[in-house]
Amino acid sequence: MSEWDATSVEGKNTILRVVREEAERFFALAEPEEAWEAPTACAGWHVRDVVAHLVDTTEGYFAAFDVARAGAQADDPYGLPAMGARVNEQAISFRNTTQKELLDRARTDFEKMQRILTDLSPEDWTGFLVVHPYMGPVPAYFYAAGQLMDFGVHSWDIREGTGRNHAMSGDAADLLVPFMLVLWQYTIKADADLTPFSVGLRIGGRNGGDFRVDIGPEGMAYAPGDVSDLPAVIEFDAASMVLTTFGRGNFGTVRGDLNLANRFLNLFFRI
């Protein structure tokens, strides 16, 4: 397996290194006093709210690991459709917390989560299931990806709020690509038209390639494969794939049936 495949233990050190790099970028963006109440790409959120969201999310991970290690029954997941409203409520509840206190807490939480992930055995990295608050049982490695989503995408959000031109780290985007395909499977709208059809995806980066995607009554299935016979192929570089999945913009190049490609892209709610 590749060192860039975070779903395997061979990719463990790579993703933990990149998470740390993204976290340091995030904290550097959030630390200036003048940044605290600056706008971000997240509607209604200032930088302080993004930091609060990471505190809330990471501390939720601690609780999830505690329950899993105790062999206890986890609460039912909220589901991704409920995620937006709940994380907003949780984030704004921290607005009376000072910048120093919240950043110190966020840094402490980050280091604790890094230790939890670093200490996982090779078997636990892929085989230890922990109930995610929104997605249900997932392998432990998914929590490293969750940290990378939080620090990588939310750093992008803070930079976007400055109005300056910027771009996303290729290392972060490459590692996240496989997880974006999984997120699409989890974020199909309840009222989506799942009359069967197929499209192709051509994704750049270390974890990219050509993927055949089949939509049907059971949802979305995908696999690497030849896409030359499909009526529509959507091309993404790694970062545009990540940012599209998270609803930060409408990116990608369509080859073939534009209407079919747009139908595919509108199957999903964005988180």
Residue, then its C-alpha position, 0 to 999 in steps of 0.5 A: m500500500s502507498e504511504w499516501d493511502a491513509t486507509s492503510v497503516e503505511g499511510k499513518n505517518t504521512i497523514l499525521r505529519v500533514v495534519r500537524e502541518e495544516a494545524e500549525r497553519f491554522f493556528a498561525l492564521a487564528e492567533p493575531e488579535e485582529a483575526w479573531e472576529a474576521p469573516t470566513a468562508c463559513a456563512g455566519w462564522h468568524v475565525r473564533d467560531v471556526v476555532a470553537h468548532l474544532v474544539d467541539t469536534t475534537e473533544g467529541y472524538f475523545a468521547a467517542f474513543d473512550v466509549a469504544r475502548a470501554g466497549a460501551q454502547a454509543d449513542d445513535p449518530y446524529g446523521l450528516p443531514a443534522m450536522g450543519a445545525r448542530v455544529n453551528e449551535q455548538a460553535i457559537s456557544f463558545r463566543n464568550t470564551t477569550q481568544k487565548e483560552l480557546l486557542d490554548r484549549a484547541r492546541t491542547d486538544f490537537e496534541k491529545m488527538q495526535r497522541i491518540l492516533t499515534d499510539l494506535s497499533p497497526e491492527d487498530w489503525t484499520g480494525f478498531l471501530v469508533v462510532h463517529p457522532y454523525m457517521g456511525p461506526v468508522p475505522a480509527y484512521f477516519y479520525a485522522a482524516g477528520q482532523l485533516m478535513d478540519f484543519g485543512v479545509h477550515s484553514w482554507d475558509i479563514r484564508e478565503g475570508t481575508g479576500r486574498n488569493h490563495a490555494m490549498s495544500g496538495d499534500a492535504a488534498d491528495l490525502l483527502v480525495p479517497f474520503m471525499l468519495v465516501l462522503w458523497q456516499y453519505t450525503i445523497k439527498a433524501d429526495a434525490d432521483l436515483t433512477p440509475f445512471s453512470v458517470g466517470l470521475r477523473i481526479g488528479g493527485r497521488n490518490g487520483g485516477d479514473f473512477r466509474v460511478d454508478i447511481g441507483p436505488e441503493g445509492m452510489a457505488y464507485a470503483p477505479g476503471d475505464v471511463s471512456d465509454l461513459p456519457a459524462v466524465i467530470e475532471f477534478d484536480a485534488a483540491s477542487m474535488v475536496l472543495t466541491t465536496f465541502g460546498r466551497g465552490n462549483f469546480g470541475t470540467v465536464r467532458g460529454d453530457l453536461n446535463l448528466a454531470n450536473r444531475f450527478l453533482n446535484l444529488f448531494f447536500r454539502i457539509 
